Amino acid sequence: MTTMPSVSWQKNPALAWREIDDETVIISPNDSVMHELNEAGSFLWKNIDGKKSAAELAELLAENYEVSPDIALSDTEALLEEMSSRKLVMTIPAAGGARS
C-alpha cells in the first residue's frame, strides 16, 4: 500500500484503548475484540492524530527507533493497512484538502 501524501490518518473515535507498559490495548466495542500493539506499534498509535501522513509517521518511527527511512515507511504503511482493515484507523484529507 502506498498512501497519498495528501491523506492523514486518525484513530477510529469509537474505540477505547489503554497503554500498559510499552504496549497499547485497543478495544472495538461493537464486536468486543481486543487488539494488542507492540512497542513500535504503540509508538505509532500515540502519534496518529488526524494530521500526520504515513510518511510523517514513518519519519518519527525512523528517528525514534534508529531504522532506515525505507524500512520505517514500509513497516508504517503495513501497520496502517492492517489497522485500517480492522477499522482501528481511517484516512482523512490532510489539512488544506477538501473535507466532506
MARMARNU-286414 format. One line per field, with one value per residue (C-alpha): residue number from 1; residue in three letters; x, y, z. Coordinates in steps of 0.2 Angstrom, whole numbers, plus 5000, padded with zeros to 4 digits. Each point is the difference from the previous one (the first is absolute). Layout:
BEGIN
i	[NUM, ...]
aa	[ALA, ...]
x	[X, ...]
y	[Y, ...]
z	[Z, ...]
END
This chain:
BEGIN
i	[1, 2, 3, 4, 5, 6, 7, 8, 9, 10, 11, 12, 13, 14, 15, 16, 17, 18, 19, 20, 21, 22, 23, 24, 25, 26, 27, 28, 29, 30, 31, 32, 33, 34, 35, 36, 37, 38, 39, 40, 41, 42, 43, 44, 45, 46, 47, 48, 49, 50, 51, 52, 53, 54, 55, 56, 57, 58, 59, 60, 61, 62, 63, 64, 65, 66, 67, 68, 69, 70, 71, 72, 73, 74, 75, 76, 77, 78, 79, 80, 81, 82, 83, 84, 85, 86, 87, 88, 89, 90, 91, 92, 93, 94, 95, 96, 97, 98, 99, 100]
aa	[MET, THR, THR, MET, PRO, SER, VAL, SER, TRP, GLN, LYS, ASN, PRO, ALA, LEU, ALA, TRP, ARG, GLU, ILE, ASP, ASP, GLU, THR, VAL, ILE, ILE, SER, PRO, ASN, ASP, SER, VAL, MET, HIS, GLU, LEU, ASN, GLU, ALA, GLY, SER, PHE, LEU, TRP, LYS, ASN, ILE, ASP, GLY, LYS, LYS, SER, ALA, ALA, GLU, LEU, ALA, GLU, LEU, LEU, ALA, GLU, ASN, TYR, GLU, VAL, SER, PRO, ASP, ILE, ALA, LEU, SER, ASP, THR, GLU, ALA, LEU, LEU, GLU, GLU, MET, SER, SER, ARG, LYS, LEU, VAL, MET, THR, ILE, PRO, ALA, ALA, GLY, GLY, ALA, ARG, SER]
x	[5000, 5007, 4990, 4998, 5009, 4984, 4992, 5001, 4996, 4989, 4995, 4982, 4991, 4989, 5014, 5006, 5019, 5012, 5019, 5007, 5019, 5006, 4986, 4982, 4984, 4986, 4982, 4987, 4984, 4989, 5007, 5009, 5017, 5016, 5015, 5018, 5014, 5018, 5012, 5002, 4982, 4995, 5013, 4991, 4983, 5004, 5005, 4985, 4991, 4990, 5014, 5015, 5002, 5007, 5017, 5000, 4996, 5014, 5012, 4996, 5002, 5017, 5006, 4995, 5004, 5016, 4994, 5002, 4987, 4996, 4997, 4990, 4989, 4997, 4996, 4989, 4990, 4998, 4994, 4988, 4993, 4997, 4992, 4989, 4994, 4995, 4991, 5012, 5006, 4993, 5007, 4994, 5005, 5016, 4999, 4996, 4991, 4981, 4991, 4983]
y	[5000, 5017, 5014, 5017, 5014, 5010, 4987, 5000, 4987, 5000, 4988, 4993, 5011, 4985, 4991, 4999, 4997, 4999, 5000, 4987, 5001, 5003, 4991, 5007, 4990, 5005, 4995, 5000, 5002, 4995, 4982, 4999, 4996, 5004, 5005, 5001, 5011, 4997, 5014, 5007, 4998, 5009, 5014, 5003, 4999, 5014, 5010, 4997, 5017, 5004, 5011, 4989, 4990, 4983, 5008, 5011, 4986, 4990, 5014, 5001, 4981, 5001, 5014, 4991, 4982, 5002, 4991, 5006, 5011, 4987, 4986, 5012, 5005, 4982, 4995, 5015, 4998, 4981, 5004, 5013, 4989, 4986, 5012, 5008, 4982, 4998, 5017, 5006, 5015, 5010, 5012, 5018, 5014, 5009, 5018, 5011, 4986, 4999, 4993, 4992]
z	[5000, 4996, 5008, 4991, 5009, 5001, 5011, 5019, 5012, 5016, 5013, 4999, 5013, 5005, 5007, 5018, 5004, 5014, 5001, 5011, 5002, 4982, 4992, 4995, 5001, 4989, 5003, 4985, 5010, 4986, 4999, 5017, 4991, 5009, 4989, 5008, 4992, 5004, 5005, 4983, 4995, 5016, 4996, 4983, 5008, 5012, 4985, 4989, 5003, 4984, 4994, 4995, 4984, 4999, 4995, 5015, 5012, 4992, 5002, 5019, 5001, 4991, 5012, 5015, 4996, 4990, 4984, 4983, 4992, 4987, 5013, 5011, 4986, 4995, 5017, 5004, 4984, 5004, 5017, 4994, 4987, 5013, 5013, 4986, 4995, 5018, 5001, 5013, 4990, 4985, 4987, 4999, 4988, 5006, 5006, 4985, 4991, 4997, 5014, 4999]
END
